[in-house]
Amino acid sequence: MHLLSHLIHSMQAIQAAGWVGWLLFIGLYAACCLFFIPASVLTFGAGAVYGFWGGTLLVLVGNGLGSLLCLLVTRYLFRNAASRFFKRHRKWSAVVDAVQHDGWKIVLLTRLSPVMPFSLINYSLGLTRFSAWHFLAATEIGSVPAIAIYVYLGTLMGNLAKIRADLHHHGTWYWIAQGAGLLVAIGVTVYVTRIASKRLNQRMKKDG
């Protein structure tokens, strides 16, 4: 609970800054993508403080910006070094080849599947000729299920911080409904993830 309180307090400080806080959050999230830092804590915090819809929107913007920057860094700054690195790893070469052939479908599958590190995928796809805007669109659409789950968990965490008042106003059935909604969302996400992982592995084996 101490960690939860600290997280919410930090996010409330960002929220209190208004639109500057939005920009700060988006910048921090993008930096996490660039420097391979897990952004799950920020995703939870966004849900706890900004609620489900506001938190989801902020996370998607930060995620999209960070992913696009990774792609552009490879494409325009470190292409040669990145090419040498990824050619030494057959799995990443297969991803690049698959995107060259199937474009947005493979990008979408990589977002729905947890098979490979998110940031490395972003950097590797900078070696393709795939449109940056199409990459961004596929990234955002494919990231929605996982982000929505994390933000929703953060929303519940925020509610738990004021659980006594909420129990008084909403009652037990409110929390039962919240829990049931979460279980359904997790079940759907796991199902979609398994299908995406299977199809992505099949496509990579074909190219590998």
C-alpha positions as CSV (number, residue, x, y, z in Angstrom):
1,M,0.0,0.0,0.0
2,H,3.0,2.3,0.7
3,L,4.2,1.8,-2.9
4,L,0.6,2.4,-4.2
5,S,0.3,5.6,-2.2
6,H,3.7,6.9,-3.5
7,L,2.7,6.1,-7.1
8,I,-0.6,7.9,-6.8
9,H,1.0,10.9,-5.1
10,S,3.6,11.2,-7.9
11,M,0.9,10.9,-10.6
12,Q,-1.3,13.5,-8.8
13,A,1.6,15.9,-8.9
14,I,1.8,15.4,-12.6
15,Q,-2.0,15.8,-12.9
16,A,-1.9,19.0,-10.9
17,A,0.4,20.6,-13.5
18,G,-2.5,20.5,-16.1
19,W,-1.5,20.4,-19.7
20,V,2.2,20.6,-18.8
21,G,1.7,17.4,-16.8
22,W,0.2,15.7,-19.8
23,L,3.3,16.6,-21.8
24,L,5.5,15.5,-19.0
25,F,3.8,12.1,-18.8
26,I,3.9,11.6,-22.6
27,G,7.6,12.5,-22.6
28,L,8.4,10.2,-19.8
29,Y,6.5,7.3,-21.5
30,A,8.3,7.9,-24.8
31,A,11.7,7.9,-23.0
32,C,10.8,4.5,-21.5
33,C,10.3,3.2,-25.0
34,L,13.6,4.7,-26.2
35,F,15.7,3.4,-23.3
36,F,14.2,0.0,-22.8
37,I,12.6,0.9,-19.4
38,P,9.3,-1.0,-18.6
39,A,6.5,1.6,-18.6
40,S,4.0,-0.6,-16.8
41,V,4.3,1.6,-13.6
42,L,3.4,4.7,-15.6
43,T,0.5,2.9,-17.2
44,F,-0.9,1.9,-13.9
45,G,-0.4,5.4,-12.6
46,A,-2.2,6.9,-15.5
47,G,-5.2,4.7,-14.8
48,A,-5.1,5.5,-11.1
49,V,-5.1,9.3,-11.5
50,Y,-6.6,10.0,-14.9
51,G,-9.2,7.3,-15.0
52,F,-9.7,4.6,-17.7
53,W,-10.4,6.8,-20.7
54,G,-8.0,9.7,-19.9
55,G,-5.3,7.3,-18.8
56,T,-5.7,5.1,-21.9
57,L,-5.5,8.2,-24.2
58,L,-2.3,9.5,-22.5
59,V,-0.6,6.1,-22.6
60,L,-1.4,5.5,-26.3
61,V,0.0,8.9,-27.2
62,G,3.2,8.3,-25.2
63,N,3.5,4.8,-26.6
64,G,3.0,6.0,-30.1
65,L,5.5,8.8,-29.8
66,G,8.1,6.5,-28.2
67,S,7.7,3.8,-30.8
68,L,7.9,6.2,-33.7
69,L,11.1,7.8,-32.3
70,C,12.7,4.3,-32.0
71,L,11.8,3.7,-35.7
72,L,13.2,7.0,-36.8
73,V,16.4,6.7,-34.7
74,T,17.3,3.5,-36.6
75,R,16.2,4.7,-40.0
76,Y,18.0,8.1,-40.0
77,L,20.7,8.0,-37.3
78,F,22.1,4.5,-36.6
79,R,20.9,2.4,-39.6
80,N,24.3,0.8,-40.3
81,A,25.0,-0.2,-36.7
82,A,21.4,-1.5,-36.3
83,S,21.7,-3.5,-39.5
84,R,24.8,-5.2,-38.3
85,F,23.3,-5.9,-34.9
86,F,20.0,-7.4,-36.1
87,K,21.6,-9.4,-38.9
88,R,23.4,-11.4,-36.2
89,H,20.1,-12.5,-34.8
90,R,18.0,-14.7,-37.0
91,K,14.8,-14.0,-35.2
92,W,15.0,-10.2,-35.8
93,S,16.0,-10.7,-39.4
94,A,12.9,-12.8,-39.8
95,V,10.7,-10.0,-38.3
96,V,12.2,-7.5,-40.7
97,D,11.7,-9.8,-43.7
98,A,8.1,-10.5,-42.7
99,V,7.3,-6.8,-42.4
100,Q,8.8,-6.2,-45.8
101,H,6.4,-8.8,-47.3
102,D,3.2,-8.3,-45.2
103,G,3.6,-4.8,-43.8
104,W,1.1,-3.7,-41.2
105,K,-0.3,-7.2,-40.5
106,I,3.1,-8.3,-39.0
107,V,3.4,-5.0,-37.1
108,L,0.0,-5.5,-35.7
109,L,0.8,-9.1,-34.6
110,T,4.0,-8.0,-32.9
111,R,1.9,-5.6,-30.8
112,L,-0.6,-8.3,-29.9
113,S,2.0,-10.9,-29.1
114,P,4.5,-10.7,-26.2
115,V,7.0,-12.9,-28.0
116,M,9.7,-10.2,-28.4
117,P,10.8,-7.1,-26.5
118,F,8.6,-4.1,-27.6
119,S,11.4,-1.5,-28.0
120,L,13.7,-3.9,-29.9
121,I,10.8,-4.5,-32.4
122,N,10.5,-0.7,-32.8
123,Y,14.2,-0.3,-33.5
124,S,14.4,-3.3,-35.9
125,L,11.5,-2.1,-38.0
126,G,13.5,1.1,-38.8
127,L,15.4,-1.1,-41.2
128,T,12.3,-1.6,-43.3
129,R,10.8,0.6,-45.9
130,F,7.5,0.4,-44.1
131,S,5.7,3.8,-43.9
132,A,6.2,5.5,-40.5
133,W,2.6,6.5,-40.4
134,H,1.3,3.0,-41.2
135,F,3.7,1.7,-38.5
136,L,2.3,4.2,-36.0
137,A,-1.3,3.2,-36.9
138,A,-0.6,-0.5,-36.6
139,T,1.3,0.0,-33.4
140,E,-1.5,2.0,-31.7
141,I,-4.3,-0.4,-32.8
142,G,-2.3,-3.5,-31.7
143,S,-1.3,-2.0,-28.4
144,V,-4.9,-1.2,-27.3
145,P,-5.7,-4.5,-25.6
146,A,-2.6,-4.7,-23.3
147,I,-2.7,-1.0,-22.5
148,A,-6.4,-1.1,-21.7
149,I,-5.9,-3.9,-19.2
150,Y,-3.0,-2.2,-17.4
151,V,-4.9,1.1,-17.3
152,Y,-8.0,-0.6,-16.0
153,L,-5.9,-2.2,-13.3
154,G,-4.5,1.2,-12.4
155,T,-8.0,2.6,-12.2
156,L,-9.0,-0.2,-9.8
157,M,-5.8,0.6,-7.8
158,G,-6.8,4.2,-7.6
159,N,-10.2,3.2,-6.4
160,L,-8.7,1.0,-3.7
161,A,-6.9,4.0,-2.3
162,K,-10.3,5.4,-1.4
163,I,-12.1,2.1,-0.9
164,R,-14.1,3.1,2.2
165,A,-15.8,5.9,0.5
166,D,-16.4,3.9,-2.6
167,L,-17.9,1.0,-0.7
168,H,-20.2,3.4,1.0
169,H,-21.4,5.0,-2.3
170,H,-21.3,2.0,-4.6
171,G,-21.7,-1.1,-2.5
172,T,-20.6,-4.6,-2.9
173,W,-22.2,-5.2,-6.3
174,Y,-20.2,-2.3,-7.8
175,W,-17.0,-4.1,-7.0
176,I,-18.3,-7.4,-8.1
177,A,-19.1,-5.9,-11.5
178,Q,-15.7,-4.2,-11.7
179,G,-13.9,-7.5,-10.9
180,A,-16.1,-9.4,-13.5
181,G,-15.3,-6.8,-16.1
182,L,-11.6,-7.2,-15.4
183,L,-11.7,-11.0,-15.7
184,V,-13.5,-10.9,-19.0
185,A,-11.1,-8.3,-20.4
186,I,-8.1,-10.4,-19.3
187,G,-9.6,-13.5,-20.8
188,V,-10.2,-11.9,-24.2
189,T,-6.7,-10.4,-24.2
190,V,-5.1,-13.7,-23.4
191,Y,-7.1,-15.4,-26.1
192,V,-6.1,-12.8,-28.7
193,T,-2.5,-12.8,-27.6
194,R,-2.3,-16.6,-28.0
195,I,-3.7,-16.4,-31.5
196,A,-1.4,-13.6,-32.5
197,S,1.7,-15.3,-31.0
198,K,0.9,-18.5,-33.0
199,R,0.4,-16.7,-36.3
200,L,3.5,-14.6,-35.8
201,N,5.7,-17.6,-35.0
202,Q,4.3,-19.4,-38.1
203,R,5.1,-16.4,-40.3
204,M,8.6,-16.0,-38.8
205,K,9.4,-19.7,-39.4
206,K,8.3,-19.3,-43.0
207,D,10.7,-16.4,-43.5
208,G,13.4,-17.9,-41.3
